[in-house]
Amino acid sequence: MIGFLALIVIVGTTIWLVERGNSLIEQSALQRTIRISAVELRDNVRTAESSQRGFLLTGNEIYLAPYDTAKTRARQELDNLSRLMAADAPNRAMLPMLSLALGEKITEMDNTIALKSAGRDADALALLQRNRGKTLMDEINVFLYGAILVADENAALNSAEQQRNASLLRWISAVAAVVITLVVLVVAFTVHRNRQDLKRARDEVRDINLTLEERVKTRTADLVMAWERAEVLLTEVNHRVANSLQLVGVLVQMQMRAVTDKAARDALRETQSRINAISLIHKSLYTSKDVTNVALDDYLGAMLANLETAMKKDGHTAILKCYLEPFSLRTDASVSLGVAVQELVTNAFKYAYPDEPGEVRVRLKRLGDDTAELTVEDDGVGMAPNATQAGTGLGSKIIQTMASALKTHVEYINRRPGMAARLVLTTANA
């Protein structure tokens, strides 16, 4: 009877804790979704504001497309927050104020863009200098930071309760195991007097084994769930890092527009390109199922497309062509390679064709299962053996540093005409 009661306690407690654990997991998932919506809303409002300022400063309509997209997504994320937050949530009451602030912020941005489009620059500037937009942005940030903090606190509370429940289950299981062991000893002592008691003891042992198998299955399911949570958290970290790097890139771009010295502007532009190259790594990680390796053909293709667009905006006439075979590297090695390739391609755009247009080619060729060759080549003026180095030399130092991090070196080949830079990559070294 004691052993039977102990089994009932284990089963009942396990069922309750599993149900409670499922409820906590659902609540944690809801808090993560609320947090992501709040972060996305904040980022989209900032993107819309950056695009608005870019249009007001330059008058270039290329800023209007990201502005409209960010504005639409911001409204969608506000709807998501309204749908996800419970009616009794502590910050639910601030949603109407957030909605009003967001609507007024978007209206203010729309009005300045309309004035700028109509050629009324002075009116647009006067409306902007009222600083109402900044006040509204501060109000939006206050609410969103509060929503993020509440979501983090709730997630932390759920995690702590899960740990307490797991500890409780261990203690109950240990006590029940001791009780069951004593029962088995009593049965073993009486087996000498009664063979029927021995049969009952064997039945009990068989029942205990079945219970143990169920606990093993439950524990296995918990481990799988913990692994999935770790992957989700790592994806969230990469998402945050990518967003932060994109924000830094936007700040550098804004600073670049405020600088009048050409050398300083060029340095800031190159810095922004390097930041964007690293940001793309983290973006590819949170959009990929593999969070430890980067597909170079996808990553380099996206990075080089952005780089070509930036170089053409600066007045360079070269054309970039990419021939990329599938190959993967670890995350830190991919960052080093991306920065090195960006410096090589930038140098080719700047110095290979000073007087006429031409081609810059990037090739990634697989040499084996764990080896690949990357080359950047052009058909330009080349470089004389004793020629004076153009620029500040920072790009060459960065290339050498990145190659050292990859445990390889850059081989420069004079093609006559043109130059080529070659790196050999191995997954064993990188």
C-alpha positions in Angstrom: 0.0 0.0 0.0 2.8 2.4 0.8 4.5 1.7 -2.5 1.3 2.2 -4.4 0.7 5.5 -2.7 4.2 6.6 -3.6 3.6 5.7 -7.2 0.4 7.7 -7.2 2.2 10.7 -5.7 4.9 10.5 -8.5 2.5 10.1 -11.3 0.1 12.8 -10.0 3.0 15.2 -9.3 4.6 14.5 -12.7 1.3 15.1 -14.6 0.7 18.3 -12.7 4.3 19.6 -13.3 4.2 18.7 -17.0 0.9 20.5 -17.4 2.3 23.5 -15.5 5.4 23.4 -17.6 3.4 23.4 -20.8 1.5 26.4 -19.6 4.8 28.2 -18.6 6.2 27.4 -22.1 3.2 28.9 -23.8 3.4 32.0 -21.6 7.1 32.4 -22.3 6.5 32.0 -26.0 3.8 34.7 -25.8 6.2 37.1 -23.9 8.9 36.5 -26.5 6.4 37.3 -29.3 5.3 40.5 -27.5 9.0 41.5 -27.0 9.8 40.8 -30.7 6.7 42.9 -31.8 7.8 45.8 -29.5 11.4 45.6 -30.8 10.2 45.4 -34.4 7.8 48.4 -33.9 10.6 50.5 -32.4 13.0 49.5 -35.2 10.4 50.3 -38.0 9.6 53.7 -36.5 13.3 54.5 -36.4 13.7 53.3 -39.9 10.8 55.4 -41.1 12.3 58.4 -39.2 15.8 57.8 -40.8 14.2 57.6 -44.2 12.2 60.8 -43.7 15.4 62.6 -42.6 17.3 61.2 -45.6 14.6 62.5 -48.0 14.5 65.9 -46.3 18.2 66.3 -46.4 18.8 65.0 -50.0 15.5 65.2 -51.7 16.3 61.8 -53.2 13.0 59.8 -53.6 14.9 56.5 -53.0 14.2 57.1 -49.3 10.5 57.0 -49.8 10.2 53.3 -50.5 11.8 52.2 -47.2 9.8 54.9 -45.5 6.5 53.6 -46.7 7.5 50.0 -45.9 8.6 50.8 -42.4 5.5 52.9 -41.7 3.2 50.0 -42.8 5.1 47.5 -40.7 5.0 49.8 -37.7 1.2 49.9 -37.8 1.1 46.1 -38.3 3.3 45.6 -35.2 1.1 47.9 -33.2 -1.9 45.8 -34.2 0.1 42.7 -33.1 0.8 44.2 -29.7 -2.9 45.1 -29.2 -3.8 41.5 -30.1 -1.1 39.8 -28.0 -1.4 41.8 -24.7 -3.8 40.4 -22.2 -6.7 42.6 -21.0 -5.3 42.7 -17.5 -1.6 43.3 -18.6 -0.1 46.2 -16.6 0.9 48.2 -19.7 -2.3 47.5 -21.6 -3.7 50.8 -20.6 -0.9 52.7 -22.4 -1.7 51.1 -25.8 -4.2 53.9 -26.7 -1.6 56.6 -25.9 1.0 54.6 -28.0 -1.5 54.4 -30.8 -2.1 58.2 -30.7 1.6 59.0 -30.5 2.4 56.7 -33.4 -0.4 58.1 -35.5 0.7 61.7 -34.7 4.4 60.8 -35.4 3.5 59.3 -38.8 1.3 62.3 -39.7 4.1 64.7 -38.8 6.6 62.7 -41.0 4.0 62.5 -43.9 3.5 66.3 -43.7 7.2 67.1 -43.8 7.7 64.7 -46.8 4.7 66.3 -48.6 6.1 69.8 -48.0 9.5 68.7 -49.3 7.9 67.1 -52.3 6.0 70.3 -53.1 9.3 72.3 -53.0 8.4 74.0 -49.7 11.7 73.2 -48.0 11.4 76.1 -45.5 8.0 75.0 -44.3 9.2 71.4 -44.0 12.3 72.6 -42.0 10.1 74.8 -39.8 7.8 71.9 -39.0 10.7 69.6 -38.2 12.3 72.2 -35.9 9.2 72.3 -33.7 10.7 69.1 -32.2 7.3 67.6 -31.8 8.5 64.6 -33.7 11.3 64.0 -31.1 8.8 64.3 -28.3 6.5 61.8 -29.9 9.5 59.5 -30.5 10.5 59.7 -26.9 6.9 58.8 -25.8 6.9 55.8 -28.2 10.3 54.6 -26.9 9.2 54.9 -23.2 6.2 52.7 -23.8 8.1 50.2 -25.9 11.0 49.9 -23.5 8.4 49.3 -20.8 6.7 46.6 -22.8 10.1 45.0 -23.4 11.0 45.1 -19.7 7.7 43.6 -18.7 8.1 40.8 -21.2 11.6 40.1 -20.0 10.5 40.1 -16.4 7.6 37.7 -17.1 10.0 35.4 -19.0 12.4 35.4 -16.1 9.6 34.6 -13.6 8.4 31.7 -15.8 12.0 30.3 -16.1 12.5 30.5 -12.3 9.2 28.7 -11.7 10.2 26.0 -14.2 13.5 25.5 -12.3 11.6 25.3 -9.0 9.2 22.7 -10.4 12.1 20.6 -11.8 13.7 20.7 -8.3 10.5 19.7 -6.7 10.1 16.8 -9.1 13.6 15.6 -8.3 12.9 15.7 -4.5 9.6 13.9 -4.8 11.1 11.3 -7.0 14.0 10.7 -4.6 11.7 10.4 -1.6 9.4 8.1 -3.5 12.3 6.0 -4.7 13.5 5.5 -1.1 10.0 4.5 0.0 9.7 2.0 -2.9 13.1 0.6 -2.1 12.0 -0.1 1.5 8.9 -1.8 0.2 11.0 -4.0 -2.1 13.2 -5.0 0.9 10.2 -6.0 3.0 8.9 -8.1 0.1 12.3 -9.7 -0.3 12.4 -10.6 3.4 9.0 -12.3 3.3 9.6 -14.2 0.1 11.2 -17.0 2.0 7.9 -17.7 3.8 5.4 -17.1 1.0 6.0 -17.8 -2.7 2.9 -15.8 -3.5 4.4 -12.8 -2.0 7.4 -13.3 -4.3 5.1 -13.2 -7.3 3.5 -10.0 -6.2 7.0 -8.5 -5.7 7.9 -9.4 -9.3 4.7 -7.7 -10.5 5.6 -4.6 -8.6 9.1 -4.5 -10.1 7.7 -4.8 -13.5 5.3 -1.9 -12.8 8.2 0.2 -11.5 10.2 -0.5 -14.7 7.3 0.7 -16.8 7.1 3.9 -14.7 10.8 4.4 -15.2 10.5 4.2 -19.0 7.8 6.8 -18.9 10.0 9.1 -16.9 12.9 8.6 -19.3 10.6 9.6 -22.2 9.5 12.6 -20.3 13.0 13.6 -19.5 14.1 13.1 -23.1 11.2 15.4 -24.3 12.4 18.0 -21.7 15.9 17.9 -23.1 14.7 18.3 -26.7 12.6 21.2 -25.6 15.6 22.8 -23.8 17.7 22.5 -26.9 15.0 24.1 -29.0 14.8 27.0 -26.5 18.6 27.5 -26.7 18.4 27.7 -30.5 15.6 30.2 -30.3 17.6 32.4 -27.7 20.7 32.3 -29.9 18.6 33.3 -32.9 17.2 36.2 -30.9 20.8 37.3 -29.9 21.9 37.3 -33.6 18.7 39.3 -34.4 19.5 41.9 -31.8 23.2 42.1 -32.8 22.1 42.6 -36.5 19.6 45.3 -35.6 22.2 47.1 -33.4 24.8 47.0 -36.2 22.3 48.3 -38.7 21.6 51.2 -36.2 25.3 51.9 -35.9 25.5 51.9 -39.7 22.7 54.4 -39.9 24.4 56.7 -37.3 27.6 56.6 -39.3 25.7 57.5 -42.4 24.1 60.4 -40.7 27.5 61.6 -39.4 28.9 61.2 -42.9 26.3 63.6 -44.2 27.2 66.1 -41.6 30.9 66.1 -42.4 32.2 68.4 -45.2 35.8 67.1 -45.4 36.0 64.6 -48.3 38.6 62.4 -46.7 36.6 62.1 -43.5 33.4 61.3 -45.5 35.3 58.6 -47.4 36.6 57.1 -44.2 33.1 57.1 -42.6 31.7 55.5 -45.8 34.2 52.7 -45.7 33.5 52.2 -42.0 29.8 52.0 -42.7 30.5 49.3 -45.4 32.5 47.3 -42.9 29.7 47.5 -40.3 27.2 46.4 -42.9 29.4 43.4 -43.9 29.4 42.2 -40.3 25.7 42.9 -39.8 24.9 40.7 -42.8 26.6 37.8 -41.0 24.3 38.0 -38.0 21.3 38.5 -40.3 22.1 35.3 -42.2 22.4 33.5 -38.9 19.0 34.4 -37.5 17.3 33.6 -40.9 19.1 30.3 -41.2 18.5 27.0 -39.5 22.3 26.6 -38.9 23.5 29.1 -36.2 27.1 28.1 -36.3 28.1 28.2 -40.0 27.5 30.7 -42.8 26.8 29.8 -46.4 29.4 32.0 -48.1 27.7 32.0 -51.5 24.5 33.6 -50.0 26.4 35.9 -47.6 29.0 37.2 -50.1 26.3 37.6 -52.8 24.2 39.8 -50.6 27.2 41.8 -49.3 28.7 42.4 -52.7 25.4 43.5 -54.2 25.1 46.2 -51.4 28.7 47.2 -51.9 28.3 47.6 -55.7 25.3 49.8 -55.2 27.2 52.0 -52.7 30.2 52.3 -55.0 28.1 53.3 -58.0 26.5 56.0 -55.9 29.9 57.4 -55.3 30.5 57.7 -59.0 32.5 54.6 -59.7 31.7 53.0 -63.1 33.1 49.5 -62.7 30.8 46.5 -63.0 30.9 43.7 -60.4 30.4 40.1 -61.4 30.2 37.2 -58.9 30.8 33.5 -59.5 30.2 31.8 -56.1 30.1 28.1 -55.5 28.4 26.7 -52.3 30.9 26.7 -49.4 30.4 27.2 -45.6 32.6 28.6 -42.9 32.3 29.1 -39.2 30.7 32.5 -38.1 33.9 34.2 -36.9 35.9 33.1 -40.0 33.1 34.3 -42.2 33.2 37.8 -40.6 37.0 38.0 -41.3 36.5 36.8 -44.9 33.7 39.3 -45.5 35.7 42.3 -44.3 38.8 41.2 -46.4 36.7 40.7 -49.6 35.0 44.0 -49.1 38.4 45.8 -48.8 39.7 44.0 -52.0 36.6 44.9 -54.0 36.6 48.5 -52.8 40.2 48.9 -53.8 39.5 47.5 -57.3 36.6 49.9 -57.8 38.7 52.8 -56.7 42.0 52.2 -58.4 41.7 49.7 -61.2 39.8 51.9 -63.7 40.6 55.5 -63.2 39.6 56.7 -66.7 37.2 54.1 -68.1 34.7 51.5 -67.0 35.6 47.9 -66.5 34.9 44.6 -64.7 35.7 43.5 -61.2 35.2 39.7 -60.7 34.8 37.8 -57.5 35.2 34.0 -57.7 34.6 31.4 -54.9 35.6 28.0 -56.1 35.4 24.8 -54.1 38.7 22.8 -54.3 37.6 19.9 -52.0 35.3 19.1 -49.2 37.0 21.4 -46.8 39.0 23.7 -49.1 38.0 26.6 -51.4 39.8 29.4 -53.3 38.6 33.0 -53.4 39.9 35.5 -56.0 39.2 39.1 -56.7 40.5 40.2 -60.1 40.2 43.1 -62.6 41.5 44.1 -66.0 42.6 47.5 -65.0 45.8 49.5 -64.9 47.5 47.1 -62.4 50.2 48.2 -60.1 53.8 48.9 -60.8 56.4 47.1 -58.6 57.7 50.3 -57.0 54.5 52.3 -57.2 53.5 54.5 -54.3 50.6 53.1 -52.3 47.3 54.9 -52.9 45.1 55.9 -50.0 46.0 55.7 -46.3 47.1 52.0 -46.3 44.4 51.1 -43.7 42.7 48.8 -46.2 45.8 46.8 -46.8 46.4 46.4 -43.0 42.8 45.3 -42.6 43.2 42.7 -45.3 46.4 41.3 -43.8 44.8 41.2 -40.3 41.8 39.3 -41.6 43.9 36.9 -43.6 45.9 36.2 -40.4 42.7 35.5 -38.6 41.8 33.0 -41.3 45.3 31.4 -41.0 46.1 32.1 -44.6 47.6 34.9 -46.7 46.7 37.0 -49.7 48.6 36.4 -52.9 48.7 39.3 -55.3 49.1 38.4 -59.0 50.0 40.9 -61.7 47.8 39.7 -64.6 48.9 42.3 -67.2 46.5 43.9 -67.7 44.9 44.0 -64.2 45.6 42.6 -60.8 44.2 39.6 -58.9 44.2 38.8 -55.2 43.9 35.1 -54.1 43.1 33.5 -50.8 42.9 29.7 -50.0 40.3 28.8 -47.3 40.2 25.7 -45.3 37.6 24.8 -42.7 40.2 23.0 -40.6 42.2 26.2 -40.1 39.4 28.8 -40.2 
